[in-house]
Amino acid sequence: MKSKVCLVTGASSGIGKSVAAGLAAMGAQVVMVSRDADRAERARQEIIASVRNAKVEVVLVDFASQQAVAEAADHFNNKFPRLDVLINNAGAHFSRRHETTEGVEMTFAINYLAHFLLTNRLADLLRKSAPCRVINVTGEYHRKGKIHFGDLNLKNSYSASKATCQAQLARVLFTYELARRTQTTGITANCVHPGAIATRILDNDPDASIFKKLLYKLAMPALDPPEKAAETILYLASAPELENVTGRYFINKSAVRSSEKSYHAELALRLWHVSRQLTSHDHAEPCFV
Ligand SMILES: NC(=O)c1ccc[n+]([C@@H]2O[C@H](COP(=O)([O-])OP(=O)(O)OC[C@H]3O[C@@H](n4cnc5c(N)ncnc54)[C@H](OP(=O)(O)O)[C@@H]3O)[C@@H](O)[C@H]2O)c1
C-alpha cells in the first residue's frame, strides 16, 4: 500500500480507527476524516506511536452538514493528487429522532447521505486515480431494511432500528448502483458487514437510556474487537486478487449474498435519484453519471 492515498471516515474511534492504523502500518498515506478535533488528534497520535513512519493526517468534518461534507471533499480534491481507497465508515445511532439543519433524519443523513455526497464529490479524483476502490461499511441489519420513499425522514413513525435498517440497506443499494456506474472504469465498489463489534457507538447516542448502555457494556466481552472488523476492510482495500471485484457484499473476507431486495436495480436507481435531489444544489457538481 506504499504510495497509496486512503481516506477513512469516522476514523477517530472504533472500526475506522483500527482501519486507519492498519492502512498506516501497510505504508499508506491515511487521511482520517473525523468530527471531533480532540478525539481525532488522540487517535492520530496513538497511530503514530504504534506505527513507525506513519503518514496520517486529520480532516475535520461533521457529517450532519452537507455543506461541511462538500467543503471537505473540495479541500481533499485540491490538496491530494490521487485517492486510491475511500472507506465510507462513519456512522451513528439515535434512540430518538433527530434532524440535521437541512431537515434530514440524522441516521439517514450521517450513515448514508453524507457518504453518497462525499463519494460523488470525489468522482473526478477517483476516476483519475483508477484503479481505485470504494468500500462502504454497512451491516446485516440491511436485511430487515426498507427504503421508506414516502417518509424517508421517518417523520410519521420513527424507531432507531427502523432508521438503522433503512440506512444500512441504502448503503448496500448505493454500493451496487455505484458498481454499475463505474463498470469498466477501474473503480470498484464493495460493501462489508464488519461483524458484531465492541465500540463506543452508543456513547454518541444523545438519548440512549442508561439501561441500554449497561446492556451493551455487559454484552461487550462477547463482541469482537474493532481489529477483527478491520481485517476484512483492510483485505478489501489491499488484496491484489480483488482488483476487479466489484458490486459485492463481504463478511469475514468472503463475498456473500446480501438481501434479495438489495439486488433490485430499480430500487437502487430510485434511491440514487432521490439522493441526488437531496444533496445536489448545483447541476455542475461532480457525480458518477
Ligand atoms: N459496531 C458494530 O457492531 C457495527 C455493526 C455493523 C455496522 N457498523 C457500522 O460501522 C461503522 C463504524 O461504527 P463503530 O461501531 O466503529 O462506532 P464508533 O466507534 O462510534 O465510530 C463511529 C465513527 O463515526 C464518527 N461519526 C459519528 N457521527 C459523526 C458525524 N456527525 N460526523 C462525522 N463523523 C461522525 C465518530 O466520530 P466521533 O469520534 O466524533 O464521535 C466515529 O469516528 C458505522 O457506520 C456503523 O454503523 C458497526
The ligand as an SDF file (V2000), in Angstrom:
LIG
                    3D

 48 52  0  0  0  0  0  0  0  0999 V2000
  -20.0810   -1.8950   15.8840 N   0  0  0  0  0  0  0  0  0  0  0  0
  -20.8040   -2.7650   15.2060 C   0  0  0  0  0  0  0  0  0  0  0  0
  -21.1010   -3.8770   15.6640 O   0  0  0  0  0  0  0  0  0  0  0  0
  -21.2750   -2.4250   13.8200 C   0  0  0  0  0  0  0  0  0  0  0  0
  -22.0770   -3.3640   13.1310 C   0  0  0  0  0  0  0  0  0  0  0  0
  -22.4950   -3.0440   11.8460 C   0  0  0  0  0  0  0  0  0  0  0  0
  -22.1430   -1.8410   11.2780 C   0  0  0  0  0  0  0  0  0  0  0  0
  -21.3900   -0.9520   11.9800 N   0  0  0  0  0  0  0  0  0  0  0  0
  -21.0320    0.3120   11.3310 C   0  0  0  0  0  0  0  0  0  0  0  0
  -19.6490    0.5260   11.4710 O   0  0  0  0  0  0  0  0  0  0  0  0
  -19.3790    1.9290   11.3720 C   0  0  0  0  0  0  0  0  0  0  0  0
  -18.3960    2.3470   12.4490 C   0  0  0  0  0  0  0  0  0  0  0  0
  -19.0400    2.2660   13.7140 O   0  0  0  0  0  0  0  0  0  0  0  0
  -18.3050    1.8480   15.0680 P   0  0  0  0  0  0  0  0  0  0  0  0
  -19.0410    0.6750   15.6030 O   0  0  0  0  0  0  0  0  0  0  0  0
  -16.8520    1.7660   14.8720 O   0  0  0  0  0  0  0  0  0  0  0  0
  -18.7200    3.0770   16.0180 O   0  0  0  0  0  0  0  0  0  0  0  0
  -17.8770    4.2830   16.6680 P   0  0  0  0  0  0  0  0  0  0  0  0
  -16.7170    3.7610   17.4390 O   0  0  0  0  0  0  0  0  0  0  0  0
  -18.8670    5.1120   17.3710 O   0  0  0  0  0  0  0  0  0  0  0  0
  -17.3160    5.0430   15.4000 O   0  0  0  0  0  0  0  0  0  0  0  0
  -18.1620    5.8410   14.6330 C   0  0  0  0  0  0  0  0  0  0  0  0
  -17.3310    6.8960   13.9550 C   0  0  0  0  0  0  0  0  0  0  0  0
  -18.2210    7.7440   13.1910 O   0  0  0  0  0  0  0  0  0  0  0  0
  -17.9720    9.0740   13.5660 C   0  0  0  0  0  0  0  0  0  0  0  0
  -19.1600    9.9190   13.4950 N   0  0  0  0  0  0  0  0  0  0  0  0
  -20.3280    9.7850   14.1400 C   0  0  0  0  0  0  0  0  0  0  0  0
  -21.1390   10.8320   13.8520 N   0  0  0  0  0  0  0  0  0  0  0  0
  -20.4560   11.6340   13.0220 C   0  0  0  0  0  0  0  0  0  0  0  0
  -20.7300   12.8690   12.3800 C   0  0  0  0  0  0  0  0  0  0  0  0
  -21.8970   13.5190   12.5720 N   0  0  0  0  0  0  0  0  0  0  0  0
  -19.7840   13.4230   11.6010 N   0  0  0  0  0  0  0  0  0  0  0  0
  -18.5890   12.8120   11.4150 C   0  0  0  0  0  0  0  0  0  0  0  0
  -18.2640   11.6390   11.9910 N   0  0  0  0  0  0  0  0  0  0  0  0
  -19.1810   11.0630   12.7870 C   0  0  0  0  0  0  0  0  0  0  0  0
  -17.4710    9.0290   15.0040 C   0  0  0  0  0  0  0  0  0  0  0  0
  -16.7680   10.2380   15.2640 O   0  0  0  0  0  0  0  0  0  0  0  0
  -16.6440   10.8720   16.7510 P   0  0  0  0  0  0  0  0  0  0  0  0
  -15.4000   10.2740   17.3280 O   0  0  0  0  0  0  0  0  0  0  0  0
  -16.5350   12.3360   16.5210 O   0  0  0  0  0  0  0  0  0  0  0  0
  -17.8520   10.5060   17.5130 O   0  0  0  0  0  0  0  0  0  0  0  0
  -16.5970    7.7920   14.9590 C   0  0  0  0  0  0  0  0  0  0  0  0
  -15.3310    8.1040   14.4600 O   0  0  0  0  0  0  0  0  0  0  0  0
  -20.7300    2.6320   11.4520 C   0  0  0  0  0  0  0  0  0  0  0  0
  -21.1350    3.0390   10.1620 O   0  0  0  0  0  0  0  0  0  0  0  0
  -21.6460    1.5460   11.9760 C   0  0  0  0  0  0  0  0  0  0  0  0
  -22.9870    1.7290   11.5400 O   0  0  0  0  0  0  0  0  0  0  0  0
  -20.9480   -1.2060   13.2340 C   0  0  0  0  0  0  0  0  0  0  0  0
  1  2  1  0
  2  3  2  0
  2  4  1  0
  4  5  1  0
  4 48  2  0
  5  6  2  0
  6  7  1  0
  7  8  2  0
  8  9  1  0
  8 48  1  0
  9 10  1  0
  9 46  1  0
 10 11  1  0
 11 12  1  0
 11 44  1  0
 12 13  1  0
 13 14  1  0
 14 15  2  0
 14 16  1  0
 14 17  1  0
 17 18  1  0
 18 19  2  0
 18 20  1  0
 18 21  1  0
 21 22  1  0
 22 23  1  0
 23 24  1  0
 23 42  1  0
 24 25  1  0
 25 26  1  0
 25 36  1  0
 26 27  1  0
 26 35  1  0
 27 28  2  0
 28 29  1  0
 29 30  1  0
 29 35  2  0
 30 31  1  0
 30 32  2  0
 32 33  1  0
 33 34  2  0
 34 35  1  0
 36 37  1  0
 36 42  1  0
 37 38  1  0
 38 39  2  0
 38 40  1  0
 38 41  1  0
 42 43  1  0
 44 45  1  0
 44 46  1  0
 46 47  1  0
M  CHG  2   8   1  16  -1
M  END
$$$$
